[in-house]
Amino acid sequence: MALLARRARKAAMAKAEVAPAPLQQRSGAELAIPAHFRCPISLDLMRDPVTAPTGITYDREGIEAWLDTGRAVCPVTHAPLRHEDLVPNHAIRRVIQDWCVANRSRGVERIPTPKIPVTPVQASELLFEVAESARDAAAGGRCAGVVARVRALARDSERNRRCFVSVGTGRVLAAAFESLAAAAAAAAGATGVLEDVLAALVCMMPLDEEAARVLASSSSMGSLVAIAKHGSLAGRLNAVLAIKEAVSRDGAFVDLGAKVDEVVDALVRIIKAPICPQATKAAMVATYHLASSDERVAGRVASAGLVPVLIEALVDADKSVSEKALAVLDAMLASEEGRASGRGHALAMPVLVKKMFRVSDVATELAVSAMWRLGCKGSGEEEAAATACLVEALRVGAFQKLLLLLQVGCRDTTKEKATELLKMLNKHKGLGECVDAVDFRGLNRLT
């Protein structure tokens, strides 16, 4: 009897392992998905079935995600497998669609017929049309239509986007944008087609070195600045993303030349008057790269009034914004204008001390660097302002946090700045009361 019971349990377990996955119905009951309709990877209903040379059928999304991780083998047979080897299985897809229709009354929705993926040949033909129409100033309408087609196809699927990227779409679109920008500047034309090209270009990011260099050209950057200031909301976001791509590489500052001030104005405007979180973060990254590349640019950014804006934004910013804002702030404080603005703000030191250990290691190191810049003394009025900052830092508990930082460890450059800060703070311990401040709940009420 015991032997029969064990056999019965084994049979039940085996049956449970091969049982079809349930599909939740609207009524609350469950409908079983046939096993041959499920993807072997996700075990979900296949929506775009493709068959490998090994004869195994997968859902396209699942197998492409598998191959994208670098595992160029069939998950079931472990035979070599590439993206190009996958063939759409229209027969099983139609059977699945029929099954969905038959079970519509039970809450099953019919899977849509997947679109045919773009081939490299088709992508290259579209790019040829883009390049040709961009060179003809009178063909702006045709260029906009072709670019819209490229963007629509690239957004259809990640596979299409990869296909376009592989044939150099970023370089072609960047060159087309430069040509159209030069023509628009000469004729004082509208920026409509430029926004269309820019929207397609953003789909291809990150761009390669050549495409980024073209975007940093004088004519391209002039149009990007104009769109960032006066374009549609989508156009302004795309322009900021493109500017970030152009300036986030080595040597970008040299390429921009006289356009730096215009770019700074556009970026500061986006940060001061946000249009969406993505645009704000992109503008901060671009501003950091510009400000950290040259002290004159850092001073220009600080003179635009960005220091108090970032200090106040840091009071309740999330991790991502805090890191970016601290990076920009630290870069601006390298300039005389930045230090003067920072020392004149009552929240500067309290906010920097607050951000230590509460955001990330990167944020802590940036906060220490910014505190060090504010505390370093010059002469005359600058020395008095630096002393006031050090006294304020003592009051909000910077001494204890810096000691803790040295105990837990940090990078050598940060350790040097923390040690120097402790020495400076120690000279003024009698001027400010040292408190054990952990969360500064009243920080945002300071004026």
N, C-alpha and C positions, 0 to 999 in steps of 0.2 A: 504493500500500500504506500509506504514511504517513497519507494522508487517511482511509482506511478504519479505521486504528487509532485515529485521533483521534475519529472518529464513534463507534466502539465504546466508547471511554472515556467520552465524553459521555453515551451512552445508559445506561451502567452507573451513572454518577453520578446521572443523573436518576431512575433506578429506585430508587437507594438513598435519595434524598430523599423519595420518596412511599411507601417501604416501611412496612408497619405496624410499630408499636412492639412489641418482644418482651415476653412475660410469662414470668417465670422459673417453671419447673416444679419440683416437689419432686425429680424425678429428675435435675435439673441441665440438661435440655434447655430450649429456649425455644419458647413458643407465641406466635404473632403475633396481636395484637389487631387486629381489622378497623378500618380507618381511620375509618369512620363511627360507631364506638363510642367514639372518643377525643374528649376535650374539646379544642377548638382552642387553649385557653389553656395547660393543663397537659400536654396530650398523654397523659394517663392515662385509664384506663377510666372512663366516666361512671357515677356512682352515683345521681345525682338529676338527670337531664337536664331542662333547661328550654329553651324556644324563644323567641327574641326576635322582635319584629314583622318583622325583616329576613329571617326564615326560618332563621337560623343557630341551631344547637342547642349549648348549653354545659352543663357540669356546674354545678349551682347554686352550689357552694362557690367555684368558680373565677370565675364571672362576678360574683358578689356581692362577692368580694374585689376584683375589678377596679373595680367601681362605687364601692366604699367609699373608694378612693383619690382620688375626685373626678373620675374620667374618665367622664363620663356619655355615652359613645358606645359603639356596637358595635365590638369590637376588630377585626372583619373588614371590615365595610362602612363604619365610622365614622359611621353614622347615629345621631341622638340616641336614648338608651336610658335608662330608669329602672328601679328595682326593681319597680315596679308593672306594668311591661310584660312581665315574664317569665311564661311560661305553662308549667306542668308538661307534659312530653311523655311521657304514659303509654305510648304505642305503642312508642317506641324503648326505653323502660325495660323493657317486657315482652320485647322482642326480645333485649336485652342479658341479661336474666335467663335466658331460654331458652338463649342461647349459653353462659352460665356453667354451667347444669345439664348441657348436652350435653358440656361439657369438664371435668366434675367429676373424671373418672378421670385427667385430665392435670394435676390440682393447682389447678384454678380453683374458687374459692368463690363461691357465688351472692350477688349484692348484695342487701341487704335492701330491702324496699319502703319508700320514704321516707314519713315522716309528713306529714300536711297542715299547712302553716304556719298559725299563728294570724293572724287578721285583726284590725284595730283594733276592729271591732264586738264580736267575741268577747272581746277583752281588756277592753274597757270594761264589758261585762256582768259579767265576773268581778270587776272592781274594785267595781262597784256592790254585788255580794253581799258582798264583803269589808267595805265601809263599813257596810252595813246590819247585818251580824252582829256587827261590832265594837262598835256602839252598844248592842247588846242583851247585857247581862251574862250572860244565861242561854243564849246561843247560842254559847258558846265552842267547843263541838265542831264546829258547822257552820262557824265562822270558820276553825278549824284545817284542816278539809277543803278549803275553798275556797283558802286560802293555799297549802296543799300542792300543789293543782292549778296555781296560778300559778307556783310555783317549778319544778315538773316541766316545764311548758311552756317556761318561760324557759331552762331548762337543756338543752332538746332541741336548740336551735340558736341561733346568734348572731342569725339573722333574727327569731326569736321574741322574744329578749331586747330587740332594738331596737324591736320593735313595742310591747312592754309599756312600755318607757321613753318612747316617743313619746306615749303616752296618759296620762302622769303617774302611773305606778304607784308611783314612789318617794314622792311626796307622799301618796298614798292609804295606803300601807303605814305610813308614818311616823305619820300621823294615827291609824290603827288601833292601832298600838303604843302611842301616848300614851293613847288611850281605855282600852285593856285594862290598861295599867300603872296608871292611876288607880283602876280597878275592883279590880285585884288588891291594891293598897296598902290600899284601904278595907276589903276583906274578908279581907286576909291570905291571898290565894289562891295557888295554885301558879303556877309560871312556864312550864308546858308550852306553852300556846298562845302565850305571848310569844316563846319560842324558835322556834316555827314561823314566826311573823310576821317575826322577825329574820332567819331563814335565807332567806326570800324577799326581804327588803329588801336583804341583802348582794348578791344577784344583780343588783340594779339600780344598784349603785355604779359610778361616782361619782354622788352625789346632787346635786340642785340646791339653791340657797340656802334655799328655803322648807322643803324636807324636812329639811335639816341643822338649821335653826332649831327645828323641832318636836322633833327628837331631843335638842336641848340643853335642853329644858324640864325643870322640876324632877321631874315624875312619870316622864318617859321616862328621864332620867339615873339616877334612883333604881333603876329596874328594870334598866337596863344594868349598873350597878355590882353589883347583886345577882347577876345572871347571870354576870358576869365573875368573881365570887368563888366562887359555889356552883353554877353551872350545869354541864351536861354539857361534855365537851371541845369538841364542835362549837359549843355555845352560848357557851362562854367565848371562843372564837376570834371568833365573829360579834359578840359584845358589844364586844370590843376594836376590831374593825374599825369598828363603828358609833360608838364613842366617838371614834375618830380622825377620822371624817367630821364629827362634831359640833363638835369643838374646833379643827379645822384651818382655820377661817375667821375673819375679822376680827370682833371683838366677842364671840367665844364665851366669853371669860373673864367678861364682864359678865353674860351670860345664865345662866351656871352658878350664880353666887351662892354660897350656902352649901354647895352640893354639891361644890365644888372639892376639899375635903379628902378626901371619900369617893372621888372619881374618882382622885385622886393615889394613895390607898392601893391601889385596885384595879389601877392601872397598874404601880405599883412591885412589887406581888405577882407580876404576870405576868412582869416582867423578871427578878426574883430567882429565880423558880421557873418556867422556861419550859415551855410545853406544846407549842409547835412554832415553827419559825423565823418563820413569817408573823405569828404573834401577837406574838412578841418585837419584831419590827421595827415593827409597827403601834403597839405600846405605847410604843416609843421615840419615834416621830414624834409621838404624842399628848402624851407627857410634855414633849417639846421645846416644842411650841406653848404648853402651859400654863406651863412654867417661864420661857420667854422673854417671856411677856405681863406678868408681875408678879414683882418681887423677893421678895415674901412667899411666893408659890407656889414659887419657886426654892429658898428656904430650907426650905420644908416638904418638898419632894422630897429635898433633901440630908439633912434630919434623919431621913428614913425609911431612911437607910443606903445610898442608891443610888450615891454617889460611889465607894467602894471596889469595889463590884460592877462598875461600868463600867470602872474602871481595870484590873482584873484580866481582864475580858472582852476588852479591847483588845490584850492581849499577842499573841493568835493569831487575832484576828477577821478575817473576810474584808472586802472593800472596802465592801460595802453596810452591814454591821453597824458597821464602823469609822467611817464617815461619820456614821451616826445616833448612835452612842455618843459621838463627839466633840462633836456638836452639843448633845446633852443635857448632857454634862459642862461644856461652855463656858457654857451657860445657868445651870447650878447654881453655877458658880464666881463668878457675879455677886453671889451672896449671901454674907454673912459665914459662915453655917453651911457652905456649900459650900467656901469657901476654907479654912476650918479643917480640914475633913475631907480635902481634897486635899493640903494641906501636911503632914498627918500620915501620909500613905501613902508608903512608900519607893519604890514603883514609879511614882508620878505623873509626875515629870519624865523619867525614863528612857523611859517609854512614849510620852510626848508627843514627845520628840525623835526616837524611833524612827519614829514615824508620818510625820514630815516627808519629803516626796518619795517615799514608798514606797507610797502608796495612791492619792491623786488630788490635784489642786490644791485642791479644796474641803477635803479632810482636812488638807492642809498649813496652810491659812489658819485652820482651826478649832484646830489644835494650837498655832499661834503665839498665837492669842487666849487659849487656856487657859493657856499658859506665861506670858503677860503678866499675866494675872489672878493667878496664883500668885506671881509675882515682885514685884508692886506692894506696897510696904511701907505698913504702918499705924503703929502705935505699940506699945511694950511687947512682949508675947509674940508678937503678930502680926508685928512687924518681925523678930524673931529667926527665926520660922518661914519668913518670906519669904526671908531671907538664906540659910538652909539650903537652900531650893529652888534659889536662884540658884547656889550653890556646887555642888550636885548637877548642875544643868544644864551647868555648865562641865565637870564631870568626864566627862560622857557625850557631849561634843562639840557642844553647842548653838551655841557661838560660830561655829564653821565653817559650820554649816548655815544660820544666820541670814545670814551674809555671802553665802553662795551664793544664798540667796533674794533678796537685794537685787540681786544681779547678774543673775539670770534674769528678774526682774520679778514683780510681784504687784499686787493692788489697793492703792489709796492707803491705806485703813484698815489693811490688813495691813502695808504698808510702814512706817507710823507706829509700829505696835506693835513690829515687828521692830527698828526703829531705837532705840526706847526700851529694848527688852530688851538690845540690844547695849551701850548706855550703862550699864545696871544691871550687866550681867555684867562689863564692863570694870573696874568698881570693885572687883570681888572676884576678879580673875584671880590674885592672889597666894594666895588661900585654897584654890583647887581646881586640880588638875592638868588641863590641857586635853589631851584625847586625840583622836586621829583615829578616831572610831567610825563604822562604816558599817552594820553589820548587828546588833551587840549579840547575838551568839549565846547568851550566857549570861543574857540579860535575864530569861527566865522562871524563873530559879533564884534571883533576888534575893529577899530577904525583908525 
